[in-house]
Amino acid sequence: MATPQQKAQCVIWLIETNSVVTVQRNFRRSYGVDPPTDKTIRQWLSAFKETGSVLKQKSPGRPRVSQENVDRIRASCTRSPKKSLTRRSLELGLPRSTVHKVIRKRLRLTAYKIQLLHHIKPADKVKRFDFSVSMLDKIDEDNDFLKSVVFSDEATFHVNGTLNRHNCRIWGSQPPHEFIEYERDTPKVNVWCALMHDRVIGPFIFAERTINGDVYCDMLEEYVYPQLDDIEAEKGLVYFQQDGAPPHFSLRVRESLDARFGNRWIGREGPIPWPPRSPDMTPLDFFFWGHIKNLVYAEKIRDVRHLRERIVNCVASVPPDMLARTWGEVEYRFDVCRATNGAHIELY
């Protein structure tokens, strides 16, 4: 690679002698190395004539998008926010890369995904509002009331796991050829857990593939109640929450809950009615199960036994401070639901 001084000297020699061969001979004699090619020497001369310098000029880069086109793209996004980049670029007559660059870097817009939420009926909003108000009233009466609530729920884990292809990315210089085989009706386990502000109760992994009222009631009486007895001996009375799933609504389950908790249980047709279609109010749905599944499936599951081990270990790894932060979110969600008259919490 020739230095700027060597390039300048070659240009001077070429102007003086008008002979590339002479320039190459002088270069070899003066510097003791192989001379540049005929083409290179003439390029240096052309650059000197155009710019007055033999140094490589900085590239001007891509031309800046005009303000007029920026305004056109902004108007298009305002008018049709759901339109794709490809269709938008065709209608505007601009390259797709230009439209994308302006949207991200000039307009500072972000692509958001549509949320899939439970359909809330008009009557449900009233029930969600009333429930939130009642819970907030109890919190106002006793600042530690929420710490006495035990939220519970079940979830299903499949051996083949679940994969959101829109969120999964594998970075590398070459295609990793990574794939996951999807198989219908793979082995699965049903898992029950409960959360308090400072601990996780469970997991309880059902032996049955399908949970009915009798199976669920046996689990409550043989596994849950003894643990809650110990907690109540330590901390005082607790309130037990469950959603309105069919197994929870069986007559045997409700009679068992009435006998164990009296008016201190929350559920479908319970002393404290749980509003239907409200997974956004229980920390197991809006936080816990998603967090646990991310941990469980971070490792490829080999079989049901391995899946059970992963579930137990991952549930045990949840730190108390994470639960404490989640409990603050629960009260916040009640407040949002009250302020919005029972509307979807995720939208606010």
C-alpha positions in Angstrom: 0.0 0.0 0.0 1.6 3.3 -1.2 1.8 6.2 1.3 0.3 9.6 0.4 3.9 10.9 -0.2 4.6 8.1 -2.7 1.3 8.7 -4.5 2.1 12.4 -4.8 5.6 11.7 -6.1 4.2 9.3 -8.8 1.8 12.0 -10.0 4.7 14.5 -10.2 6.8 12.0 -12.2 3.9 11.2 -14.6 3.3 14.9 -15.2 7.0 15.5 -15.9 7.7 12.5 -18.1 4.2 11.6 -19.4 5.4 7.9 -19.2 4.0 5.3 -16.8 6.9 3.0 -17.4 9.4 5.7 -16.4 7.3 6.4 -13.2 7.4 2.7 -12.3 11.2 2.5 -12.9 11.7 5.6 -10.7 9.4 4.1 -8.0 11.3 0.8 -7.9 14.7 2.6 -7.8 13.6 5.1 -5.1 11.6 2.9 -2.7 13.0 -0.6 -3.4 9.6 -2.2 -3.8 7.4 -3.3 -6.7 5.7 -0.3 -8.3 1.9 0.2 -8.6 0.1 -0.8 -11.7 -0.4 1.4 -14.7 -4.1 1.7 -13.9 -3.4 2.7 -10.3 -1.0 5.4 -11.3 -3.4 6.9 -13.8 -6.2 6.8 -11.1 -4.0 8.8 -8.8 -3.5 11.4 -11.5 -7.2 11.6 -12.3 -8.1 12.0 -8.6 -5.5 14.8 -8.3 -7.0 16.7 -11.3 -10.5 16.4 -9.9 -9.9 17.1 -6.2 -6.4 18.6 -5.9 -5.4 15.7 -3.7 -4.2 12.1 -4.1 -6.0 11.1 -0.8 -9.2 9.1 -1.0 -12.1 11.4 -0.5 -14.8 10.6 2.0 -17.9 9.1 0.4 -20.9 11.5 0.4 -23.1 8.5 1.4 -26.7 7.9 0.5 -28.6 11.1 -0.4 -30.8 12.4 2.5 -34.5 11.8 2.1 -36.2 15.1 1.4 -38.6 16.7 3.9 -41.4 16.4 1.3 -41.0 12.6 1.3 -40.8 12.5 5.1 -44.1 14.4 5.3 -45.7 12.0 2.8 -44.6 9.0 4.8 -45.8 10.6 8.0 -49.2 11.3 6.4 -49.4 7.8 5.2 -48.7 6.3 8.6 -51.3 8.6 10.2 -53.9 7.8 7.6 -53.3 4.0 7.5 -51.2 2.8 10.5 -51.9 -0.9 9.8 -50.6 -0.9 6.2 -47.5 -3.0 5.5 -44.1 -1.4 4.6 -44.2 -3.1 1.2 -47.6 -1.8 0.2 -46.8 1.6 1.7 -43.6 1.9 -0.4 -45.4 0.9 -3.6 -48.1 3.5 -3.1 -45.6 6.3 -2.2 -43.2 5.3 -5.1 -40.3 5.1 -2.6 -37.9 2.2 -1.9 -39.0 0.0 1.0 -35.7 0.5 2.8 -36.2 4.3 2.6 -39.7 4.1 4.0 -38.5 1.8 6.9 -35.5 4.1 7.7 -37.7 7.2 7.8 -40.3 5.5 10.0 -37.8 4.2 12.5 -35.2 7.0 12.5 -36.9 10.2 11.5 -40.5 9.6 12.7 -39.4 7.5 15.7 -42.4 5.1 15.2 -42.4 1.6 16.6 -44.3 -1.5 15.2 -46.6 -2.9 17.8 -48.3 -6.3 17.7 -52.1 -6.6 18.1 -53.0 -8.1 21.5 -55.3 -11.1 21.8 -57.5 -10.6 24.8 -60.5 -12.4 26.3 -63.8 -11.0 25.1 -65.4 -9.1 27.9 -69.2 -8.9 27.8 -71.0 -5.8 29.1 -72.1 -7.7 32.2 -68.5 -8.8 32.9 -67.3 -5.2 33.1 -69.8 -4.6 35.9 -68.5 -7.6 37.8 -64.9 -6.7 37.2 -65.5 -3.2 38.4 -67.4 -4.4 41.6 -64.7 -6.9 42.4 -61.9 -4.3 42.0 -63.7 -1.9 44.2 -64.4 -4.5 46.9 -60.7 -5.5 46.9 -59.5 -1.9 47.1 -61.9 -1.2 49.9 -60.4 -4.1 51.8 -56.9 -2.9 51.2 -58.0 0.6 52.4 -59.3 -1.0 55.6 -56.2 -3.1 56.1 -53.0 -2.2 54.3 -51.8 -5.9 54.7 -55.0 -7.4 53.3 -53.5 -8.3 50.0 -50.7 -10.2 51.7 -53.3 -12.6 53.1 -54.6 -13.6 49.7 -53.5 -16.8 48.1 -53.9 -16.8 44.3 -54.0 -20.2 42.6 -54.2 -21.6 39.1 -53.3 -24.5 36.8 -51.3 -24.7 33.7 -50.4 -27.3 31.1 -46.8 -28.1 30.1 -46.1 -30.2 27.0 -42.9 -32.1 26.4 -42.3 -30.5 23.0 -42.8 -27.1 24.6 -44.1 -24.0 22.9 -42.3 -21.6 20.6 -43.2 -18.1 19.5 -41.4 -17.8 16.2 -42.0 -14.1 16.1 -40.0 -13.6 19.2 -37.3 -16.2 18.8 -34.1 -15.2 17.0 -30.7 -16.9 16.7 -27.9 -14.6 15.7 -24.9 -15.8 13.9 -22.8 -15.4 10.8 -24.3 -18.5 9.2 -27.7 -20.2 9.3 -27.8 -22.4 12.5 -30.2 -24.9 10.9 -32.0 -25.0 14.3 -35.5 -26.4 14.3 -38.1 -27.8 16.6 -40.3 -30.7 15.6 -43.9 -30.1 16.3 -45.9 -33.2 17.3 -49.6 -33.2 18.1 -50.8 -34.8 21.3 -47.4 -35.0 22.9 -47.1 -36.1 26.5 -48.1 -33.3 28.9 -48.5 -32.6 32.6 -51.0 -30.4 34.4 -49.5 -28.3 37.2 -51.1 -26.4 40.1 -49.4 -23.6 41.9 -50.4 -20.8 44.3 -48.8 -17.5 45.1 -48.6 -15.4 48.2 -46.7 -12.1 48.5 -43.6 -13.9 49.9 -43.8 -17.6 48.8 -44.9 -20.1 46.1 -47.0 -23.0 47.2 -46.3 -25.9 44.9 -45.9 -27.1 42.3 -48.4 -29.9 42.5 -48.2 -32.1 39.3 -51.3 -34.0 38.7 -51.0 -37.7 37.8 -54.2 -37.5 35.7 -54.1 -36.1 32.2 -57.5 -34.5 32.7 -58.6 -32.6 35.8 -62.2 -32.8 37.0 -63.9 -31.7 40.1 -63.1 -34.8 42.1 -59.4 -34.8 41.2 -59.1 -31.1 42.0 -60.9 -31.4 45.3 -58.7 -34.3 46.4 -55.7 -32.1 45.6 -57.1 -29.3 47.7 -57.8 -31.5 50.7 -54.7 -33.7 50.7 -52.1 -31.2 49.5 -53.2 -27.6 49.8 -55.2 -27.4 53.0 -52.3 -28.9 55.2 -49.9 -26.3 53.9 -52.4 -23.5 54.4 -52.9 -24.7 58.0 -49.2 -24.2 58.6 -49.3 -20.7 57.0 -52.3 -19.6 59.0 -50.7 -20.9 62.2 -47.7 -18.6 61.3 -49.3 -15.6 59.8 -53.1 -15.6 60.5 -56.1 -16.3 58.4 -55.8 -16.3 54.6 -58.2 -15.8 51.6 -58.0 -18.5 48.9 -58.6 -17.5 45.3 -59.4 -19.6 42.3 -60.9 -18.8 38.9 -64.1 -20.1 37.3 -62.7 -23.1 35.5 -65.2 -26.0 35.4 -63.4 -28.3 37.9 -63.4 -25.4 40.4 -67.1 -25.0 40.1 -68.1 -28.5 41.0 -70.5 -28.8 44.0 -68.0 -30.9 46.0 -65.2 -28.3 45.5 -67.5 -25.4 46.6 -68.7 -27.4 49.7 -65.1 -28.2 50.6 -64.1 -24.5 50.3 -67.1 -23.4 52.3 -66.2 -25.8 55.1 -62.5 -24.9 55.1 -62.6 -21.1 54.5 -66.1 -20.0 55.3 -66.5 -16.6 53.6 -62.8 -16.3 53.0 -62.6 -17.7 49.5 -62.7 -16.0 46.1 -64.2 -17.8 43.1 -67.1 -18.5 40.8 -70.3 -18.3 42.9 -68.1 -17.9 46.0 -68.6 -15.6 49.0 -66.4 -13.2 47.1 -67.3 -13.7 43.4 -64.4 -13.9 41.0 -65.3 -11.9 37.8 -65.4 -14.1 34.7 -62.8 -13.8 31.9 -60.3 -12.0 34.1 -56.9 -13.6 33.8 -55.4 -10.1 33.8 -56.1 -9.8 37.5 -54.3 -12.9 38.8 -50.5 -12.9 39.0 -50.3 -16.5 37.9 -51.7 -15.6 34.5 -50.2 -12.1 33.9 -46.8 -13.1 35.3 -46.0 -16.4 36.8 -46.8 -19.1 34.2 -45.2 -17.1 31.4 -42.0 -16.7 33.5 -41.9 -20.3 34.5 -42.4 -21.6 30.9 -39.6 -19.4 29.7 -37.3 -21.0 32.3 -38.5 -24.5 31.7 -38.1 -24.5 27.9 -34.8 -22.7 28.0 -33.5 -26.3 27.9 -34.6 -28.9 25.5 -37.0 -31.3 27.2 -36.2 -35.0 26.7 -39.2 -36.7 28.3 -42.0 -36.3 30.9 -39.6 -37.1 33.8 -37.2 -34.4 32.6 -40.1 -32.0 32.2 -41.3 -32.6 35.8 -37.8 -32.0 37.1 -37.5 -28.7 35.2 -40.8 -27.5 36.5 -40.0 -28.2 40.1 -36.5 -26.6 39.8 -37.7 -23.5 38.0 -40.6 -22.9 40.4 -38.1 -23.2 43.3 -35.9 -20.6 41.7 -38.5 -17.7 41.9 -37.0 -15.2 44.3 -39.2 -13.6 47.0 -38.4 -10.0 45.9 -39.9 -10.8 42.5 -43.1 -11.9 44.2 -43.1 -8.7 46.3 -42.9 -6.6 43.1 -45.7 -8.6 41.5 -47.9 -7.9 44.5 -47.6 -4.2 43.9 -48.7 -4.8 40.3 -51.8 -6.7 41.6 -53.0 -3.7 43.5 -52.2 -1.4 40.5 -54.4 -3.6 38.2 -57.3 -3.4 40.6 -57.0 0.4 40.5 -56.8 0.5 36.7 -59.9 -1.8 36.5 -61.8 0.5 38.8 -60.8 3.6 36.9 -61.8 2.2 33.5 -65.1 0.7 34.7 -64.0 -2.9 34.2 -62.2 -2.6 30.8 -59.1 -4.6 29.7 -56.2 -3.8 31.9 -53.5 -4.6 29.3 -54.7 -1.7 27.1 -53.7 0.9 29.7 
